[in-house]
Amino acid sequence: MTTTAPQADIESRRSARSGAIGLLGAAVNGACGFVLTAVIVRVFGPADAGAFFSVIGLVSIVGPLCCLGADTGLLWALPRRTLGAAGDAAPLLPVALLPTVALALVVGVTGWFGAPMVAEVLLDGAPDSVTLVRLAFAGVPVFVTATVLLSGVRGTRTVGAYVGLQLIAVPIARPLLIGGAAVGAGSVVLGFAGWLLPLAVAAVVALLLLAGPLGLFRGATLRAPAADRRLFWSFALPRALSTAIDASSMWVGVLLTSALAGRVEAGIFGAVGRYALAGLLIMQGLRVAVAPQLSRLLGAERRPEAAKVYRRTTLWIVLLSCPAYLLLAAFSPAFLTLFGTGFAGGSAPMAVLAGAMLVNVGVGLVQTVLLMSGNSRGHLLATVSGLALNVTLCVVLIPRHGALGAAIAWSLGIVCENVIAAGLARRALGEPLFGRALVGAAIAVATATGFAAGVGILVCGRGLAGLGAALVVLLFGAIVSLGSGRVRLALKDIRADLRPAATQETPG
């Protein structure tokens, strides 16, 4: 192999370009997520919105459990395999897809017949609750099929294919379909059908996108050796539970709040949680971009290059996400005005969750590093520890404090999970997670945002006017910072990273 640039620089530039695409998808996904939540709460009100969020939570918990970790298994395994009709990647698709879809069908049928009991416990027997729960269980096989196939796309094609489908097309379609259903009939059931339909379309498109790289119509063998099946499932099965925990971290709180404090408090917590998760879309966009790259590097024992990719992406996450969460905590009443007066009680829960999410984004992609190193059992340990703390505190705090109790419980679970994951990721990389550049950037961002927020609150309060004033101060500070030679040099480096490389690795 010959190169004209150090391997670490090549990998860093590759991650920067992929990360930019991921961030674009995250921005669209985030904007559509806000629109979707606003449509749900504005059209259906706190009680019906709570029911809507509860059945989304049901699919978001049951669906990932039925995936059995196969989606992450494909993402881990495919970048290490040879693509094409003569390669060894194609046999992994039926290994991942057939058992998971079969399990999802069994769960879906069982849930269909058990819907009256679930609806009574979860939705207090509200109108259309049985139909809503039945539709949720019918959506589980759709969720599983789409999730596994999209993970295959993520592991075999350029990041743009996955981003365009999962982070742009599906999020745009959902509020349009739900809004159309609400305008036409005002039915929560039809609205939820509008949430599910884009997943079904995405599954079909994902299968078509996979056909080329895997050589599915060009004679590729689909029968995997027993050793490959054992290796795949030895990684995937420990990930099964942690995947469900990751996907359902907020929805556990929504379901417990609905059961212990009522649908109104569940609706408030669901709306607040949407804001809390929005800042993670930046992390999600970068994770989408670099996870296959980290798997490839760690699989080849190229730890220094993997560590550099991790530190670069974490720096981006801190710079872009920390200001958002600091402003979310300081101006929570302003952000909640988007949902109407019925959600004013979410101010304190939102501030609590924003603090926890600062820890989450501060440690960066430690979860991804852990999984792409092959340590799915370590990841399971971290997620189960966080979930156990979350559920225990929910049972204790929600009956008395409602949505605020759920927010405190989830926040402490988030901190617990990330502390454990960070320690294990440090061991996987073999290098320190944080450097001077990251620490300095975090201090600078926190200081600047804190100053801007303080000015906004002092001048205009914590409402929309105060938020606007803080954003003006931040914008002015950003313009002034362009006078710094160090800032201009950093921007020049970023532009260089985003340009296509002049030279590429050549096999040898």
Contacts in CASP RR format, 6 or more apart in sequence:
PFRMAT RR
TARGET T0000
AUTHOR 0000-0000-0000
METHOD contacts of the structure
MODEL  1
MTTTAPQADIESRRSARSGAIGLLGAAVNGACGFVLTAVIVRVFGPADAG
AFFSVIGLVSIVGPLCCLGADTGLLWALPRRTLGAAGDAAPLLPVALLPT
VALALVVGVTGWFGAPMVAEVLLDGAPDSVTLVRLAFAGVPVFVTATVLL
SGVRGTRTVGAYVGLQLIAVPIARPLLIGGAAVGAGSVVLGFAGWLLPLA
VAAVVALLLLAGPLGLFRGATLRAPAADRRLFWSFALPRALSTAIDASSM
WVGVLLTSALAGRVEAGIFGAVGRYALAGLLIMQGLRVAVAPQLSRLLGA
ERRPEAAKVYRRTTLWIVLLSCPAYLLLAAFSPAFLTLFGTGFAGGSAPM
AVLAGAMLVNVGVGLVQTVLLMSGNSRGHLLATVSGLALNVTLCVVLIPR
HGALGAAIAWSLGIVCENVIAAGLARRALGEPLFGRALVGAAIAVATATG
FAAGVGILVCGRGLAGLGAALVVLLFGAIVSLGSGRVRLALKDIRADLRP
AATQETPG
1 505 0 8 1.000
1 506 0 8 1.000
1 507 0 8 1.000
1 508 0 8 1.000
2 505 0 8 1.000
2 506 0 8 1.000
2 508 0 8 1.000
3 10 0 8 1.000
3 503 0 8 1.000
3 505 0 8 1.000
3 506 0 8 1.000
4 503 0 8 1.000
5 501 0 8 1.000
5 503 0 8 1.000
7 302 0 8 1.000
7 305 0 8 1.000
7 505 0 8 1.000
8 304 0 8 1.000
8 305 0 8 1.000
8 308 0 8 1.000
10 501 0 8 1.000
10 505 0 8 1.000
11 293 0 8 1.000
11 297 0 8 1.000
11 302 0 8 1.000
11 305 0 8 1.000
11 308 0 8 1.000
11 309 0 8 1.000
12 305 0 8 1.000
12 308 0 8 1.000
12 309 0 8 1.000
12 312 0 8 1.000
12 497 0 8 1.000
13 496 0 8 1.000
13 497 0 8 1.000
13 501 0 8 1.000
14 293 0 8 1.000
14 501 0 8 1.000
15 289 0 8 1.000
15 290 0 8 1.000
15 293 0 8 1.000
15 309 0 8 1.000
15 312 0 8 1.000
15 313 0 8 1.000
16 312 0 8 1.000
16 494 0 8 1.000
16 497 0 8 1.000
16 498 0 8 1.000
17 497 0 8 1.000
17 498 0 8 1.000
17 500 0 8 1.000
18 159 0 8 1.000
18 289 0 8 1.000
18 290 0 8 1.000
18 293 0 8 1.000
19 159 0 8 1.000
19 285 0 8 1.000
19 286 0 8 1.000
19 289 0 8 1.000
19 290 0 8 1.000
19 313 0 8 1.000
19 316 0 8 1.000
20 498 0 8 1.000
21 159 0 8 1.000
21 160 0 8 1.000
21 163 0 8 1.000
21 289 0 8 1.000
22 159 0 8 1.000
22 160 0 8 1.000
22 163 0 8 1.000
22 167 0 8 1.000
22 285 0 8 1.000
22 286 0 8 1.000
22 288 0 8 1.000
22 289 0 8 1.000
23 282 0 8 1.000
23 285 0 8 1.000
23 286 0 8 1.000
23 316 0 8 1.000
23 320 0 8 1.000
24 163 0 8 1.000
25 163 0 8 1.000
25 164 0 8 1.000
25 167 0 8 1.000
25 168 0 8 1.000
25 285 0 8 1.000
26 167 0 8 1.000
26 281 0 8 1.000
26 282 0 8 1.000
26 284 0 8 1.000
26 285 0 8 1.000
26 286 0 8 1.000
27 281 0 8 1.000
28 167 0 8 1.000
28 168 0 8 1.000
28 171 0 8 1.000
28 172 0 8 1.000
29 167 0 8 1.000
29 168 0 8 1.000
29 171 0 8 1.000
29 281 0 8 1.000
29 284 0 8 1.000
30 171 0 8 1.000
30 278 0 8 1.000
30 279 0 8 1.000
30 281 0 8 1.000
32 171 0 8 1.000
32 172 0 8 1.000
32 174 0 8 1.000
32 175 0 8 1.000
33 171 0 8 1.000
33 175 0 8 1.000
33 274 0 8 1.000
33 278 0 8 1.000
34 274 0 8 1.000
34 278 0 8 1.000
34 338 0 8 1.000
35 175 0 8 1.000
36 171 0 8 1.000
36 174 0 8 1.000
36 175 0 8 1.000
36 178 0 8 1.000
37 271 0 8 1.000
37 274 0 8 1.000
37 339 0 8 1.000
38 338 0 8 1.000
38 339 0 8 1.000
39 175 0 8 1.000
39 178 0 8 1.000
39 179 0 8 1.000
39 182 0 8 1.000
40 49 0 8 1.000
40 52 0 8 1.000
40 53 0 8 1.000
40 178 0 8 1.000
41 49 0 8 1.000
41 267 0 8 1.000
41 271 0 8 1.000
41 339 0 8 1.000
41 340 0 8 1.000
41 343 0 8 1.000
42 339 0 8 1.000
42 340 0 8 1.000
43 178 0 8 1.000
43 179 0 8 1.000
43 182 0 8 1.000
43 186 0 8 1.000
44 51 0 8 1.000
44 52 0 8 1.000
44 182 0 8 1.000
44 186 0 8 1.000
44 188 0 8 1.000
46 263 0 8 1.000
46 264 0 8 1.000
46 267 0 8 1.000
46 268 0 8 1.000
46 342 0 8 1.000
46 343 0 8 1.000
47 126 0 8 1.000
47 263 0 8 1.000
47 264 0 8 1.000
47 267 0 8 1.000
48 126 0 8 1.000
48 188 0 8 1.000
49 267 0 8 1.000
49 271 0 8 1.000
50 254 0 8 1.000
50 258 0 8 1.000
50 263 0 8 1.000
50 264 0 8 1.000
50 266 0 8 1.000
50 267 0 8 1.000
50 270 0 8 1.000
51 123 0 8 1.000
51 126 0 8 1.000
51 129 0 8 1.000
51 132 0 8 1.000
51 188 0 8 1.000
51 263 0 8 1.000
52 188 0 8 1.000
52 191 0 8 1.000
52 192 0 8 1.000
53 251 0 8 1.000
53 254 0 8 1.000
53 266 0 8 1.000
53 267 0 8 1.000
53 270 0 8 1.000
54 122 0 8 1.000
54 123 0 8 1.000
54 254 0 8 1.000
54 255 0 8 1.000
54 258 0 8 1.000
54 263 0 8 1.000
54 266 0 8 1.000
55 132 0 8 1.000
55 133 0 8 1.000
55 135 0 8 1.000
55 136 0 8 1.000
55 192 0 8 1.000
56 192 0 8 1.000
56 195 0 8 1.000
56 251 0 8 1.000
57 248 0 8 1.000
57 251 0 8 1.000
57 254 0 8 1.000
57 255 0 8 1.000
58 118 0 8 1.000
58 122 0 8 1.000
58 133 0 8 1.000
58 136 0 8 1.000
58 137 0 8 1.000
58 251 0 8 1.000
58 255 0 8 1.000
59 136 0 8 1.000
59 139 0 8 1.000
59 140 0 8 1.000
59 143 0 8 1.000
59 196 0 8 1.000
60 247 0 8 1.000
60 248 0 8 1.000
60 251 0 8 1.000
61 244 0 8 1.000
61 247 0 8 1.000
61 248 0 8 1.000
61 251 0 8 1.000
61 252 0 8 1.000
61 255 0 8 1.000
62 107 0 8 1.000
62 137 0 8 1.000
62 140 0 8 1.000
62 244 0 8 1.000
63 104 0 8 1.000
63 107 0 8 1.000
63 140 0 8 1.000
63 143 0 8 1.000
63 144 0 8 1.000
63 147 0 8 1.000
63 244 0 8 1.000
63 247 0 8 1.000
64 147 0 8 1.000
64 240 0 8 1.000
64 243 0 8 1.000
64 244 0 8 1.000
64 246 0 8 1.000
64 247 0 8 1.000
64 248 0 8 1.000
65 240 0 8 1.000
65 241 0 8 1.000
65 243 0 8 1.000
65 244 0 8 1.000
66 100 0 8 1.000
66 103 0 8 1.000
66 104 0 8 1.000
66 107 0 8 1.000
66 140 0 8 1.000
66 141 0 8 1.000
66 143 0 8 1.000
66 144 0 8 1.000
67 100 0 8 1.000
67 144 0 8 1.000
67 147 0 8 1.000
67 148 0 8 1.000
67 240 0 8 1.000
67 243 0 8 1.000
67 244 0 8 1.000
68 99 0 8 1.000
68 100 0 8 1.000
68 103 0 8 1.000
68 236 0 8 1.000
68 237 0 8 1.000
68 240 0 8 1.000
69 236 0 8 1.000
69 237 0 8 1.000
69 239 0 8 1.000
69 240 0 8 1.000
69 243 0 8 1.000
70 95 0 8 1.000
70 96 0 8 1.000
70 97 0 8 1.000
70 99 0 8 1.000
70 100 0 8 1.000
70 148 0 8 1.000
70 151 0 8 1.000
70 232 0 8 1.000
70 236 0 8 1.000
71 96 0 8 1.000
71 147 0 8 1.000
71 148 0 8 1.000
71 150 0 8 1.000
71 151 0 8 1.000
71 152 0 8 1.000
71 243 0 8 1.000
72 151 0 8 1.000
72 235 0 8 1.000
72 236 0 8 1.000
72 239 0 8 1.000
72 243 0 8 1.000
72 371 0 8 1.000
72 376 0 8 1.000
73 96 0 8 1.000
73 151 0 8 1.000
73 232 0 8 1.000
73 235 0 8 1.000
73 236 0 8 1.000
73 239 0 8 1.000
74 92 0 8 1.000
74 93 0 8 1.000
74 96 0 8 1.000
74 148 0 8 1.000
74 151 0 8 1.000
74 152 0 8 1.000
74 155 0 8 1.000
75 151 0 8 1.000
75 152 0 8 1.000
75 154 0 8 1.000
75 155 0 8 1.000
75 291 0 8 1.000
75 292 0 8 1.000
75 295 0 8 1.000
75 372 0 8 1.000
76 235 0 8 1.000
76 295 0 8 1.000
76 371 0 8 1.000
76 372 0 8 1.000
76 374 0 8 1.000
77 92 0 8 1.000
77 231 0 8 1.000
77 232 0 8 1.000
77 235 0 8 1.000
78 89 0 8 1.000
78 92 0 8 1.000
78 152 0 8 1.000
78 155 0 8 1.000
78 156 0 8 1.000
78 292 0 8 1.000
79 155 0 8 1.000
79 292 0 8 1.000
79 293 0 8 1.000
79 295 0 8 1.000
79 296 0 8 1.000
80 295 0 8 1.000
80 296 0 8 1.000
80 299 0 8 1.000
81 87 0 8 1.000
81 88 0 8 1.000
81 89 0 8 1.000
81 92 0 8 1.000
82 88 0 8 1.000
82 89 0 8 1.000
83 89 0 8 1.000
83 156 0 8 1.000
83 213 0 8 1.000
83 214 0 8 1.000
83 215 0 8 1.000
84 90 0 8 1.000
84 212 0 8 1.000
84 213 0 8 1.000
84 214 0 8 1.000
84 215 0 8 1.000
84 218 0 8 1.000
84 220 0 8 1.000
85 215 0 8 1.000
85 218 0 8 1.000
85 219 0 8 1.000
85 220 0 8 1.000
86 220 0 8 1.000
87 220 0 8 1.000
88 228 0 8 1.000
89 156 0 8 1.000
89 213 0 8 1.000
89 214 0 8 1.000
90 214 0 8 1.000
90 215 0 8 1.000
90 216 0 8 1.000
90 220 0 8 1.000
90 221 0 8 1.000
90 222 0 8 1.000
91 221 0 8 1.000
91 222 0 8 1.000
91 223 0 8 1.000
91 224 0 8 1.000
91 225 0 8 1.000
91 228 0 8 1.000
92 224 0 8 1.000
92 228 0 8 1.000
92 232 0 8 1.000
93 152 0 8 1.000
93 210 0 8 1.000
93 214 0 8 1.000
93 216 0 8 1.000
93 222 0 8 1.000
94 222 0 8 1.000
94 224 0 8 1.000
95 224 0 8 1.000
95 228 0 8 1.000
95 229 0 8 1.000
95 232 0 8 1.000
95 233 0 8 1.000
96 148 0 8 1.000
96 232 0 8 1.000
96 236 0 8 1.000
97 145 0 8 1.000
97 148 0 8 1.000
97 149 0 8 1.000
100 144 0 8 1.000
100 148 0 8 1.000
101 141 0 8 1.000
101 144 0 8 1.000
101 145 0 8 1.000
101 148 0 8 1.000
103 144 0 8 1.000
104 140 0 8 1.000
104 141 0 8 1.000
104 143 0 8 1.000
104 144 0 8 1.000
104 145 0 8 1.000
105 141 0 8 1.000
107 137 0 8 1.000
107 140 0 8 1.000
108 137 0 8 1.000
108 138 0 8 1.000
108 139 0 8 1.000
108 140 0 8 1.000
108 141 0 8 1.000
109 137 0 8 1.000
110 137 0 8 1.000
111 118 0 8 1.000
111 133 0 8 1.000
111 134 0 8 1.000
111 137 0 8 1.000
112 134 0 8 1.000
112 137 0 8 1.000
112 138 0 8 1.000
115 130 0 8 1.000
115 133 0 8 1.000
115 134 0 8 1.000
115 137 0 8 1.000
116 130 0 8 1.000
118 133 0 8 1.000
119 125 0 8 1.000
119 126 0 8 1.000
119 129 0 8 1.000
119 130 0 8 1.000
119 132 0 8 1.000
119 133 0 8 1.000
120 129 0 8 1.000
121 259 0 8 1.000
122 129 0 8 1.000
122 133 0 8 1.000
122 255 0 8 1.000
122 258 0 8 1.000
122 259 0 8 1.000
123 129 0 8 1.000
123 132 0 8 1.000
123 133 0 8 1.000
123 258 0 8 1.000
123 263 0 8 1.000
124 262 0 8 1.000
124 263 0 8 1.000
126 263 0 8 1.000
128 187 0 8 1.000
128 188 0 8 1.000
128 189 0 8 1.000
131 189 0 8 1.000
132 188 0 8 1.000
132 189 0 8 1.000
132 192 0 8 1.000
135 189 0 8 1.000
135 192 0 8 1.000
135 193 0 8 1.000
135 196 0 8 1.000
136 192 0 8 1.000
139 196 0 8 1.000
139 199 0 8 1.000
142 196 0 8 1.000
142 199 0 8 1.000
142 200 0 8 1.000
142 203 0 8 1.000
143 196 0 8 1.000
143 199 0 8 1.000
145 203 0 8 1.000
146 199 0 8 1.000
146 200 0 8 1.000
146 202 0 8 1.000
146 203 0 8 1.000
146 206 0 8 1.000
149 203 0 8 1.000
149 206 0 8 1.000
149 207 0 8 1.000
149 210 0 8 1.000
150 162 0 8 1.000
150 165 0 8 1.000
150 166 0 8 1.000
150 202 0 8 1.000
150 203 0 8 1.000
150 206 0 8 1.000
152 206 0 8 1.000
152 210 0 8 1.000
153 161 0 8 1.000
153 162 0 8 1.000
153 165 0 8 1.000
153 206 0 8 1.000
153 209 0 8 1.000
153 210 0 8 1.000
154 162 0 8 1.000
154 288 0 8 1.000
154 291 0 8 1.000
154 292 0 8 1.000
155 162 0 8 1.000
155 292 0 8 1.000
156 210 0 8 1.000
156 213 0 8 1.000
156 214 0 8 1.000
157 209 0 8 1.000
157 213 0 8 1.000
159 288 0 8 1.000
159 289 0 8 1.000
161 209 0 8 1.000
162 288 0 8 1.000
163 285 0 8 1.000
163 288 0 8 1.000
165 202 0 8 1.000
165 205 0 8 1.000
165 206 0 8 1.000
165 209 0 8 1.000
166 202 0 8 1.000
166 288 0 8 1.000
167 284 0 8 1.000
167 285 0 8 1.000
167 288 0 8 1.000
169 198 0 8 1.000
169 202 0 8 1.000
170 198 0 8 1.000
170 199 0 8 1.000
170 202 0 8 1.000
173 197 0 8 1.000
173 198 0 8 1.000
173 201 0 8 1.000
174 194 0 8 1.000
174 195 0 8 1.000
174 198 0 8 1.000
177 191 0 8 1.000
177 193 0 8 1.000
177 194 0 8 1.000
177 195 0 8 1.000
177 197 0 8 1.000
177 198 0 8 1.000
178 191 0 8 1.000
178 194 0 8 1.000
178 195 0 8 1.000
179 191 0 8 1.000
181 187 0 8 1.000
181 190 0 8 1.000
181 191 0 8 1.000
181 193 0 8 1.000
181 194 0 8 1.000
182 190 0 8 1.000
182 191 0 8 1.000
184 190 0 8 1.000
210 216 0 8 1.000
211 217 0 8 1.000
212 218 0 8 1.000
214 220 0 8 1.000
216 222 0 8 1.000
224 232 0 8 1.000
235 374 0 8 1.000
235 376 0 8 1.000
236 376 0 8 1.000
238 376 0 8 1.000
238 377 0 8 1.000
238 378 0 8 1.000
238 379 0 8 1.000
238 380 0 8 1.000
239 371 0 8 1.000
239 376 0 8 1.000
239 379 0 8 1.000
239 380 0 8 1.000
241 380 0 8 1.000
241 383 0 8 1.000
241 384 0 8 1.000
242 376 0 8 1.000
242 379 0 8 1.000
242 380 0 8 1.000
242 382 0 8 1.000
242 383 0 8 1.000
242 384 0 8 1.000
245 383 0 8 1.000
245 384 0 8 1.000
245 386 0 8 1.000
245 387 0 8 1.000
246 367 0 8 1.000
246 383 0 8 1.000
249 387 0 8 1.000
249 390 0 8 1.000
249 410 0 8 1.000
249 414 0 8 1.000
250 270 0 8 1.000
250 273 0 8 1.000
250 276 0 8 1.000
250 277 0 8 1.000
250 410 0 8 1.000
252 387 0 8 1.000
252 390 0 8 1.000
252 391 0 8 1.000
252 394 0 8 1.000
252 410 0 8 1.000
253 269 0 8 1.000
253 390 0 8 1.000
253 394 0 8 1.000
253 398 0 8 1.000
253 406 0 8 1.000
253 409 0 8 1.000
253 410 0 8 1.000
254 266 0 8 1.000
254 267 0 8 1.000
254 269 0 8 1.000
254 270 0 8 1.000
254 406 0 8 1.000
255 266 0 8 1.000
256 391 0 8 1.000
256 394 0 8 1.000
256 395 0 8 1.000
256 398 0 8 1.000
256 406 0 8 1.000
257 265 0 8 1.000
257 266 0 8 1.000
257 267 0 8 1.000
257 269 0 8 1.000
257 394 0 8 1.000
257 398 0 8 1.000
257 402 0 8 1.000
257 403 0 8 1.000
257 406 0 8 1.000
258 265 0 8 1.000
258 266 0 8 1.000
258 267 0 8 1.000
260 394 0 8 1.000
260 395 0 8 1.000
260 398 0 8 1.000
260 399 0 8 1.000
260 402 0 8 1.000
261 398 0 8 1.000
261 399 0 8 1.000
261 402 0 8 1.000
261 403 0 8 1.000
265 398 0 8 1.000
265 402 0 8 1.000
265 403 0 8 1.000
265 406 0 8 1.000
266 403 0 8 1.000
267 343 0 8 1.000
267 403 0 8 1.000
268 342 0 8 1.000
268 343 0 8 1.000
268 345 0 8 1.000
268 346 0 8 1.000
268 349 0 8 1.000
268 403 0 8 1.000
269 346 0 8 1.000
269 349 0 8 1.000
269 402 0 8 1.000
269 403 0 8 1.000
269 406 0 8 1.000
269 407 0 8 1.000
271 336 0 8 1.000
271 339 0 8 1.000
271 343 0 8 1.000
271 346 0 8 1.000
272 336 0 8 1.000
272 343 0 8 1.000
272 346 0 8 1.000
272 349 0 8 1.000
272 350 0 8 1.000
272 353 0 8 1.000
272 403 0 8 1.000
272 407 0 8 1.000
273 350 0 8 1.000
273 353 0 8 1.000
275 328 0 8 1.000
275 335 0 8 1.000
275 350 0 8 1.000
275 353 0 8 1.000
276 328 0 8 1.000
276 350 0 8 1.000
276 353 0 8 1.000
276 354 0 8 1.000
276 356 0 8 1.000
276 357 0 8 1.000
278 324 0 8 1.000
279 321 0 8 1.000
279 324 0 8 1.000
279 325 0 8 1.000
279 357 0 8 1.000
279 361 0 8 1.000
280 321 0 8 1.000
280 357 0 8 1.000
280 360 0 8 1.000
280 361 0 8 1.000
282 316 0 8 1.000
282 317 0 8 1.000
282 320 0 8 1.000
282 321 0 8 1.000
282 361 0 8 1.000
283 317 0 8 1.000
283 321 0 8 1.000
283 360 0 8 1.000
283 361 0 8 1.000
283 364 0 8 1.000
283 365 0 8 1.000
286 313 0 8 1.000
286 316 0 8 1.000
286 317 0 8 1.000
286 365 0 8 1.000
287 365 0 8 1.000
287 368 0 8 1.000
289 313 0 8 1.000
290 309 0 8 1.000
290 313 0 8 1.000
290 365 0 8 1.000
290 368 0 8 1.000
291 368 0 8 1.000
291 371 0 8 1.000
291 372 0 8 1.000
293 309 0 8 1.000
294 306 0 8 1.000
294 309 0 8 1.000
294 310 0 8 1.000
294 365 0 8 1.000
294 368 0 8 1.000
294 369 0 8 1.000
294 372 0 8 1.000
294 373 0 8 1.000
295 372 0 8 1.000
297 303 0 8 1.000
297 305 0 8 1.000
297 306 0 8 1.000
297 309 0 8 1.000
298 306 0 8 1.000
298 369 0 8 1.000
298 372 0 8 1.000
298 373 0 8 1.000
298 374 0 8 1.000
298 428 0 8 1.000
299 373 0 8 1.000
303 429 0 8 1.000
303 430 0 8 1.000
303 431 0 8 1.000
304 431 0 8 1.000
306 369 0 8 1.000
306 429 0 8 1.000
307 429 0 8 1.000
307 430 0 8 1.000
307 431 0 8 1.000
310 364 0 8 1.000
310 365 0 8 1.000
310 369 0 8 1.000
310 425 0 8 1.000
310 429 0 8 1.000
310 433 0 8 1.000
311 433 0 8 1.000
311 434 0 8 1.000
311 435 0 8 1.000
311 437 0 8 1.000
311 438 0 8 1.000
313 364 0 8 1.000
313 365 0 8 1.000
314 362 0 8 1.000
314 363 0 8 1.000
314 364 0 8 1.000
314 365 0 8 1.000
314 433 0 8 1.000
314 434 0 8 1.000
314 438 0 8 1.000
315 437 0 8 1.000
315 438 0 8 1.000
315 441 0 8 1.000
317 361 0 8 1.000
317 362 0 8 1.000
317 364 0 8 1.000
317 365 0 8 1.000
318 361 0 8 1.000
318 362 0 8 1.000
318 364 0 8 1.000
318 438 0 8 1.000
318 441 0 8 1.000
318 442 0 8 1.000
318 445 0 8 1.000
319 441 0 8 1.000
319 445 0 8 1.000
321 357 0 8 1.000
321 361 0 8 1.000
321 362 0 8 1.000
322 358 0 8 1.000
322 361 0 8 1.000
322 362 0 8 1.000
322 442 0 8 1.000
322 445 0 8 1.000
322 446 0 8 1.000
322 449 0 8 1.000
323 445 0 8 1.000
323 448 0 8 1.000
323 449 0 8 1.000
323 474 0 8 1.000
325 354 0 8 1.000
325 355 0 8 1.000
325 357 0 8 1.000
325 358 0 8 1.000
325 361 0 8 1.000
326 354 0 8 1.000
326 358 0 8 1.000
326 446 0 8 1.000
326 449 0 8 1.000
326 450 0 8 1.000
326 453 0 8 1.000
327 449 0 8 1.000
327 453 0 8 1.000
327 467 0 8 1.000
327 470 0 8 1.000
327 471 0 8 1.000
328 335 0 8 1.000
328 350 0 8 1.000
328 351 0 8 1.000
328 354 0 8 1.000
329 350 0 8 1.000
329 351 0 8 1.000
329 354 0 8 1.000
329 355 0 8 1.000
330 450 0 8 1.000
330 453 0 8 1.000
330 454 0 8 1.000
330 457 0 8 1.000
330 462 0 8 1.000
330 470 0 8 1.000
331 453 0 8 1.000
331 457 0 8 1.000
331 462 0 8 1.000
331 463 0 8 1.000
331 466 0 8 1.000
331 467 0 8 1.000
331 470 0 8 1.000
332 346 0 8 1.000
332 347 0 8 1.000
332 348 0 8 1.000
332 350 0 8 1.000
332 351 0 8 1.000
332 354 0 8 1.000
332 462 0 8 1.000
333 344 0 8 1.000
333 347 0 8 1.000
333 462 0 8 1.000
333 463 0 8 1.000
334 462 0 8 1.000
334 463 0 8 1.000
334 464 0 8 1.000
334 466 0 8 1.000
334 467 0 8 1.000
335 350 0 8 1.000
335 467 0 8 1.000
336 343 0 8 1.000
336 344 0 8 1.000
336 345 0 8 1.000
336 346 0 8 1.000
336 347 0 8 1.000
336 350 0 8 1.000
337 463 0 8 1.000
337 464 0 8 1.000
345 403 0 8 1.000
346 403 0 8 1.000
346 404 0 8 1.000
348 404 0 8 1.000
348 407 0 8 1.000
349 403 0 8 1.000
349 404 0 8 1.000
349 405 0 8 1.000
349 406 0 8 1.000
349 407 0 8 1.000
350 407 0 8 1.000
352 404 0 8 1.000
352 407 0 8 1.000
352 408 0 8 1.000
352 411 0 8 1.000
353 407 0 8 1.000
353 410 0 8 1.000
353 411 0 8 1.000
355 411 0 8 1.000
356 410 0 8 1.000
356 411 0 8 1.000
356 412 0 8 1.000
356 413 0 8 1.000
356 414 0 8 1.000
356 415 0 8 1.000
357 414 0 8 1.000
359 414 0 8 1.000
359 415 0 8 1.000
359 418 0 8 1.000
360 414 0 8 1.000
360 418 0 8 1.000
362 442 0 8 1.000
363 418 0 8 1.000
363 421 0 8 1.000
363 422 0 8 1.000
363 433 0 8 1.000
366 418 0 8 1.000
366 421 0 8 1.000
366 422 0 8 1.000
366 423 0 8 1.000
366 424 0 8 1.000
366 425 0 8 1.000
366 433 0 8 1.000
367 379 0 8 1.000
367 382 0 8 1.000
367 421 0 8 1.000
367 425 0 8 1.000
369 425 0 8 1.000
369 428 0 8 1.000
369 429 0 8 1.000
370 378 0 8 1.000
370 379 0 8 1.000
370 382 0 8 1.000
370 421 0 8 1.000
370 424 0 8 1.000
370 425 0 8 1.000
370 428 0 8 1.000
371 379 0 8 1.000
373 425 0 8 1.000
373 428 0 8 1.000
373 429 0 8 1.000
375 424 0 8 1.000
375 428 0 8 1.000
378 424 0 8 1.000
379 421 0 8 1.000
379 424 0 8 1.000
381 420 0 8 1.000
381 424 0 8 1.000
382 417 0 8 1.000
382 418 0 8 1.000
382 420 0 8 1.000
382 421 0 8 1.000
382 424 0 8 1.000
383 417 0 8 1.000
385 413 0 8 1.000
385 416 0 8 1.000
385 417 0 8 1.000
385 420 0 8 1.000
386 413 0 8 1.000
386 414 0 8 1.000
386 416 0 8 1.000
386 417 0 8 1.000
387 413 0 8 1.000
387 417 0 8 1.000
389 409 0 8 1.000
389 412 0 8 1.000
389 413 0 8 1.000
389 416 0 8 1.000
390 409 0 8 1.000
390 410 0 8 1.000
390 412 0 8 1.000
390 413 0 8 1.000
391 409 0 8 1.000
392 409 0 8 1.000
393 405 0 8 1.000
393 408 0 8 1.000
393 409 0 8 1.000
393 412 0 8 1.000
393 413 0 8 1.000
394 405 0 8 1.000
394 406 0 8 1.000
394 409 0 8 1.000
394 410 0 8 1.000
396 409 0 8 1.000
397 404 0 8 1.000
397 405 0 8 1.000
397 406 0 8 1.000
397 408 0 8 1.000
397 409 0 8 1.000
398 405 0 8 1.000
398 406 0 8 1.000
398 409 0 8 1.000
401 408 0 8 1.000
422 433 0 8 1.000
425 433 0 8 1.000
426 432 0 8 1.000
426 433 0 8 1.000
448 474 0 8 1.000
448 477 0 8 1.000
449 474 0 8 1.000
451 473 0 8 1.000
452 470 0 8 1.000
452 471 0 8 1.000
452 473 0 8 1.000
452 474 0 8 1.000
453 470 0 8 1.000
454 470 0 8 1.000
455 469 0 8 1.000
455 470 0 8 1.000
455 473 0 8 1.000
456 466 0 8 1.000
456 467 0 8 1.000
456 468 0 8 1.000
456 469 0 8 1.000
456 470 0 8 1.000
456 473 0 8 1.000
457 466 0 8 1.000
457 470 0 8 1.000
459 466 0 8 1.000
459 469 0 8 1.000
460 466 0 8 1.000
460 468 0 8 1.000
460 469 0 8 1.000
481 487 0 8 1.000
482 488 0 8 1.000
END
